[in-house]
Amino acid sequence: MKKKILNNWGLKLASLLLAFVLWFLVVQIDDPSDSTTFYNIPVTLKNTELLEKENKVYEVLDNTDSIRVSVRGPRSVIKQLRSADIVAEADMSRLTEVNTIAINLSVPNAEVDSVTSSPDVLRLSVEEKASKWVRVQYSTSGEVAEGYMIASASPDQTIIEVSGPKSAVERISYAGIDIDVSGATTSLSANVEAMLYDSDGKQLDLSGVTKNVNYVHMSVEVLATKEVPIELNVMGEPAEGYLATGILESNPATVKIAGTSGTLSGIRKIAIPAEKMDITGADSDVVNVINIKEYLETMNVRLADSSFNGRITATAYVEPVYTKTFEIPESNISVINVPEGLKAVLPEEETIKVEVSGLEAVVTALQQTAIRGIIDVSAWMEEEGHTELKGKTYSVPITFRLEDEVTVEEKIAIKITFKELEE
């Protein structure tokens, strides 16, 4: 029996090898080995709370959390694989001193020969976690409609908290919000995204930094505007020997106010009460500084120019009485209402000196020929109780008709002789 087994052992060994080769070939022909590559496979980080306990934060570097994975195995298996079948994990507990973690690959639901990736490690930046509060700065972009202005703008909170890697947080100077007011004619409000900026005003894009709020509510008050004049009023009389010129001057002469369109439509001027400009006893110009804000409040409007404090300089001009003497010829005197049958005879070639006073500009502009006097004989007789004038000479007052701003300093009379007409 032993001899039969050992007989032709070489031939038997060759037959065995041939059978194995035939089996291998059959297997390969039926389901050969194959490979495929999947891109952008995400790497899942495990045990991240380990860093959180140490008050540290991390950032994945160079996109090493998105890898290329190659899988080799039977063609029938490879053909059925999808990217979702690949599991790539990095365990934070295996973090090295150079902040790398080996990526563990698996295909849980398939029998494969090998799985490899590029890169094969996750690279991290790990540093201390920091938080701080930063102020919120607001701004508006665009222009409101013509004839309107931004009266006020305000966010509903003035600070927000930012957290993240210490190096990133230290770069943050403030949070900025901006609202577009282009063409606005009414007040606006909106939730505006808060963006982060450095001290130079450059917007920052910082991964790993979080905010306690991402949006801040902002309100913008938009009001109509209008330019109106300031009207000054005056009371009282200057000191003796002085006159008010009647000229009142405001600096500025007009102001721009803001309010609702309906309110502004009924406002034509800002009137300053006379008691604010009392010139009683004044012997020089009266200059007062007046705050017009109190009058605006009663009209439910405000100043449109935030740089203007509302104080105007009001001036009432006062000057000394100006006196000038004119020589009026007899021809400038008219005699009226002479009793019937009589005529009034004035001195021949007599001139009358008339001293007039008033504002210098008015008196100097007065023409001598424009100064005319009237003698009303009938009115004078009634006042003096005269009934008979014939053959007598009387000193009769002259009434001068001048502008209201000019007065005659003294009463002037002229001697008149009354004669019968036939004489």
C-alpha positions in Angstrom: 0.0 0.0 0.0 2.8 2.4 0.9 4.5 1.6 -2.3 1.4 2.5 -4.3 1.2 5.9 -2.6 4.9 6.6 -3.2 4.9 5.4 -6.7 5.0 8.3 -9.3 5.1 10.9 -6.5 6.4 13.5 -8.8 3.6 13.0 -11.3 1.1 13.2 -8.4 2.6 16.5 -7.1 2.5 18.0 -10.5 -1.1 17.0 -10.9 -1.9 18.7 -7.5 -0.1 21.9 -8.6 -1.9 21.9 -11.9 -5.2 21.5 -10.1 -4.5 24.4 -7.9 -3.5 26.6 -10.8 -6.7 25.6 -12.7 -8.7 26.5 -9.6 -7.0 29.9 -9.2 -7.6 30.6 -12.9 -11.2 29.8 -12.7 -11.6 32.0 -9.6 -9.9 34.9 -11.3 -11.9 34.5 -14.5 -15.2 34.4 -12.6 -14.4 37.4 -10.1 -11.1 39.1 -10.7 -9.5 41.6 -8.3 -10.1 45.3 -9.0 -9.6 48.7 -7.5 -11.4 52.1 -7.5 -10.8 55.6 -6.1 -13.2 57.9 -4.3 -12.6 61.6 -3.9 -13.6 64.1 -1.2 -14.3 61.5 1.5 -15.0 63.4 4.7 -13.0 62.5 7.8 -15.0 62.3 11.0 -13.3 63.5 14.2 -14.0 61.5 17.3 -13.5 62.5 21.0 -13.3 66.2 20.3 -14.5 66.8 23.8 -11.0 66.0 25.0 -9.7 69.3 23.7 -12.8 71.2 24.9 -12.0 69.9 28.4 -8.6 71.5 28.1 -10.1 74.8 26.9 -8.5 74.4 23.5 -9.8 74.6 20.0 -8.6 73.2 16.8 -8.7 73.9 13.1 -8.1 71.4 10.3 -5.2 72.4 8.1 -4.8 72.1 4.3 -8.2 70.4 3.9 -6.9 67.2 5.3 -10.4 66.3 6.5 -11.4 65.7 2.9 -9.3 62.8 1.4 -8.9 60.6 -1.6 -9.5 56.9 -0.8 -8.4 53.9 -3.0 -10.1 50.5 -2.4 -9.0 47.1 -3.8 -11.0 43.9 -3.8 -13.2 41.6 -5.9 -14.6 43.2 -8.9 -18.1 42.2 -7.9 -17.6 44.0 -4.6 -15.8 47.0 -6.0 -18.6 47.6 -8.6 -21.2 47.9 -5.8 -19.2 50.4 -3.7 -20.3 54.0 -3.2 -18.5 56.9 -1.5 -21.0 56.6 1.4 -19.7 53.1 2.1 -16.3 54.5 3.1 -15.8 55.3 6.7 -12.8 57.6 7.5 -12.2 58.5 11.2 -9.6 60.3 13.2 -9.6 59.8 17.0 -8.6 62.9 18.9 -7.2 60.7 21.6 -4.4 59.7 19.2 -3.3 63.3 18.6 0.5 63.4 18.3 2.9 66.1 19.6 3.0 67.5 16.1 -0.8 67.8 16.0 -1.5 65.0 13.5 -3.9 62.1 13.8 -3.7 58.9 11.8 -6.8 58.4 9.7 -8.5 55.0 10.2 -10.3 53.6 7.1 -12.9 50.9 6.8 -15.6 49.6 4.5 -18.0 48.0 7.0 -20.4 46.4 4.7 -18.0 44.9 2.1 -15.2 42.4 2.0 -12.3 44.2 0.4 -8.6 43.5 0.2 -7.2 46.9 1.1 -8.1 50.5 1.7 -5.6 53.4 1.5 -6.0 57.2 1.6 -4.1 60.3 0.6 -3.4 62.1 2.9 -3.3 59.4 5.5 -3.1 61.7 8.5 -5.3 64.6 9.6 -3.3 67.8 10.3 -4.6 70.2 12.9 -3.8 73.6 14.4 -4.5 73.4 18.1 -4.4 76.4 20.4 -5.9 77.9 23.5 -9.5 79.0 23.3 -10.3 82.7 24.0 -13.4 84.8 24.2 -14.0 88.5 24.4 -16.7 91.2 24.0 -16.4 93.6 21.1 -18.3 96.7 20.3 -20.9 96.9 17.5 -20.3 99.7 15.0 -23.1 100.6 12.6 -23.1 102.3 9.3 -25.5 103.0 6.4 -24.9 102.7 2.7 -26.6 104.5 -0.1 -28.5 107.9 0.0 -32.0 108.5 1.2 -34.4 110.3 -1.2 -33.8 113.9 -2.0 -35.4 116.2 0.7 -34.9 113.5 3.4 -32.3 112.7 6.0 -31.2 110.1 8.4 -32.2 111.5 11.8 -30.9 108.6 13.9 -29.7 105.0 13.6 -29.2 102.5 16.4 -28.6 98.8 16.9 -30.6 96.9 19.6 -27.3 95.9 21.2 -23.9 97.5 21.3 -21.6 94.6 22.1 -21.4 90.9 21.1 -19.2 88.0 22.3 -16.7 86.3 20.0 -15.0 83.0 20.8 -12.4 80.8 19.1 -8.6 80.4 18.7 -6.8 82.9 20.8 -4.7 84.1 17.8 -7.8 84.7 15.8 -9.8 86.4 18.5 -7.0 88.8 19.3 -7.2 90.1 15.7 -10.8 91.2 16.1 -11.3 94.8 16.9 -15.1 95.3 16.4 -18.2 94.0 14.8 -19.7 96.0 12.0 -23.3 96.1 10.7 -24.5 98.0 7.6 -28.0 98.8 6.4 -28.9 100.0 2.9 -31.0 103.2 2.9 -31.0 104.0 -0.8 -34.1 106.1 -1.8 -35.7 105.8 1.6 -38.5 108.2 2.5 -39.7 106.3 5.7 -37.9 104.8 8.7 -36.3 101.4 8.3 -35.5 98.4 10.5 -33.9 95.1 9.7 -31.8 92.2 11.1 -28.3 92.8 9.8 -25.5 90.3 9.7 -22.6 91.2 12.0 -19.2 91.1 10.3 -15.9 91.1 12.1 -13.1 93.7 11.5 -9.6 94.3 12.6 -8.2 97.7 13.9 -7.5 98.9 10.3 -11.1 98.3 9.3 -10.4 95.3 7.2 -13.0 92.6 7.2 -11.9 89.3 8.7 -12.8 85.8 7.5 -11.8 83.7 10.5 -12.6 80.0 10.6 -13.3 78.6 14.0 -14.5 81.9 15.4 -18.1 82.0 16.6 -20.3 84.9 17.8 -23.0 84.7 20.4 -25.3 86.4 17.8 -24.9 86.4 14.1 -27.5 89.1 13.3 -28.2 92.4 15.1 -31.5 94.3 14.7 -30.9 97.9 13.5 -33.4 100.8 13.2 -33.0 103.9 11.1 -35.2 107.0 11.5 -35.7 108.8 8.2 -37.3 112.3 8.3 -38.2 115.0 5.7 -36.2 118.2 5.7 -37.0 121.9 5.0 -35.1 125.2 4.9 -37.1 127.9 6.7 -36.2 131.6 7.6 -35.9 132.9 11.2 -38.2 135.8 12.0 -37.2 138.2 14.7 -39.6 140.5 16.6 -38.6 143.4 18.9 -40.2 145.3 21.8 -39.5 148.5 23.7 -38.0 151.9 22.8 -34.3 152.9 22.8 -32.9 155.5 25.2 -33.7 159.2 24.6 -31.7 160.5 21.6 -31.6 157.1 19.9 -33.8 155.3 17.4 -34.3 151.7 16.3 -33.4 151.3 12.7 -36.0 148.6 12.2 -33.4 146.3 10.9 -33.3 142.9 12.6 -30.6 140.4 11.6 -30.3 136.8 12.4 -27.1 134.8 11.9 -27.8 132.3 10.5 -30.8 133.7 8.7 -32.3 130.3 7.9 -32.1 126.9 9.4 -32.9 123.4 8.0 -35.4 121.5 10.1 -36.5 117.9 10.0 -39.8 116.2 10.8 -42.6 114.3 9.2 -43.8 115.5 5.9 -47.1 116.4 7.3 -45.6 118.5 10.1 -43.2 120.4 7.9 -45.9 121.3 5.4 -47.5 123.7 7.9 -44.2 125.4 8.9 -43.2 128.6 7.0 -40.8 130.2 9.5 -39.3 130.1 13.0 -40.7 133.1 14.8 -38.7 134.4 17.8 -40.9 136.2 20.4 -40.4 139.9 20.9 -39.4 139.5 24.6 -36.2 137.9 23.4 -35.3 141.2 21.7 -36.1 144.0 24.2 -34.4 147.2 23.2 -35.8 149.3 26.0 -33.3 152.0 27.0 -30.7 150.8 24.5 -28.1 153.3 23.2 -26.3 150.8 21.0 -27.1 147.7 18.9 -28.8 145.0 21.0 -27.2 141.6 20.3 -28.6 138.4 21.9 -27.7 134.7 21.5 -30.9 132.7 21.3 -31.3 128.9 21.4 -34.1 128.1 18.9 -34.4 124.5 20.0 -37.1 125.3 22.5 -39.3 126.7 19.7 -38.6 123.7 17.5 -39.8 121.3 20.2 -43.2 123.0 20.4 -43.5 122.4 16.7 -42.5 118.8 16.9 -39.5 119.2 14.6 -35.7 119.2 15.1 -32.6 120.6 13.6 -31.5 118.7 10.5 -27.8 119.6 10.9 -26.4 117.7 13.8 -23.3 119.9 13.8 -25.5 123.0 14.5 -26.1 123.6 18.3 -29.3 125.6 17.6 -27.9 129.0 18.9 -28.4 132.0 16.6 -27.1 135.5 17.0 -29.9 138.1 16.8 -29.1 141.8 16.3 -31.5 144.8 16.6 -29.8 147.9 15.3 -30.0 151.1 17.3 -28.4 154.5 16.3 -28.3 158.1 17.6 -30.9 160.5 16.3 -29.5 162.4 13.3 -30.4 166.1 12.9 -30.2 168.4 9.9 -31.3 171.9 9.2 -33.0 172.8 5.9 -33.8 176.3 4.5 -37.2 176.2 3.0 -38.3 179.0 0.6 -41.6 180.7 1.0 -42.8 179.0 -2.2 -42.8 175.6 -0.4 -45.4 176.9 2.0 -49.1 176.6 1.1 -51.8 178.6 2.9 -55.3 177.0 2.8 -58.8 177.8 4.2 -58.3 181.6 4.3 -61.6 183.3 5.3 -63.7 184.6 2.4 -62.8 188.1 1.3 -59.3 187.9 2.8 -55.9 187.1 1.5 -52.9 186.0 3.4 -49.7 188.0 2.7 -46.4 186.3 3.7 -43.1 188.1 4.2 -41.3 188.7 0.9 -38.2 186.6 0.1 -38.2 185.0 3.5 -36.7 181.5 4.0 -37.7 179.3 6.8 -35.1 177.2 8.7 -36.5 173.7 9.5 -34.5 171.3 11.7 -35.5 167.8 11.1 -34.4 164.6 12.9 -34.6 160.9 12.4 -32.5 158.0 11.1 -29.4 159.2 9.3 -30.1 157.2 6.2 -33.6 158.7 6.0 -32.7 162.3 6.8 -29.7 162.5 4.5 -31.9 161.1 1.7 -34.5 163.9 2.3 -34.5 166.5 -0.5 -35.0 170.1 0.4 -37.6 170.6 -2.3 -39.6 167.7 -0.8 -40.1 169.6 2.5 -43.4 171.3 2.1 -45.4 173.1 4.8 -49.1 173.8 5.1 -50.9 176.6 7.0 -54.5 175.8 7.7 -55.9 179.2 8.6 -59.4 177.9 9.5 -58.1 175.3 11.8 -55.7 177.8 13.4 -58.6 180.3 14.0 -60.7 177.6 15.6 -57.9 176.5 17.8 -57.0 180.1 18.9 -60.6 181.4 19.0 -60.1 184.1 16.4 -63.1 185.5 14.5 -61.8 188.6 12.8 -58.5 188.7 10.9 -58.7 191.6 8.5 -55.9 194.1 8.7 -54.0 192.2 11.3 -50.7 190.3 11.4 -50.4 187.0 13.2 -47.8 184.4 13.9 -49.4 181.3 12.4 -47.8 177.7 12.9 -46.7 175.7 9.9 -47.5 172.0 9.6 -44.9 170.0 7.7 -45.8 166.8 5.9 -42.8 164.5 6.2 -42.2 160.8 6.2 -43.1 159.0 9.5 -39.4 158.3 10.2 -38.6 162.1 10.2 -39.8 164.7 12.7 -39.5 168.5 13.0 -37.6 169.3 16.1 -39.4 172.6 17.0 -42.7 174.2 16.1 -42.2 176.8 13.4 -44.5 179.8 12.8 -44.5 182.5 10.2 -46.0 186.0 10.4 -49.0 186.5 8.1 -50.9 189.7 7.4 -54.5 189.3 6.4 -55.8 191.9 4.0 -59.0 192.4 2.1 -58.9 191.1 -1.5 -59.6 194.6 -3.1 -56.5 195.9 -1.2 
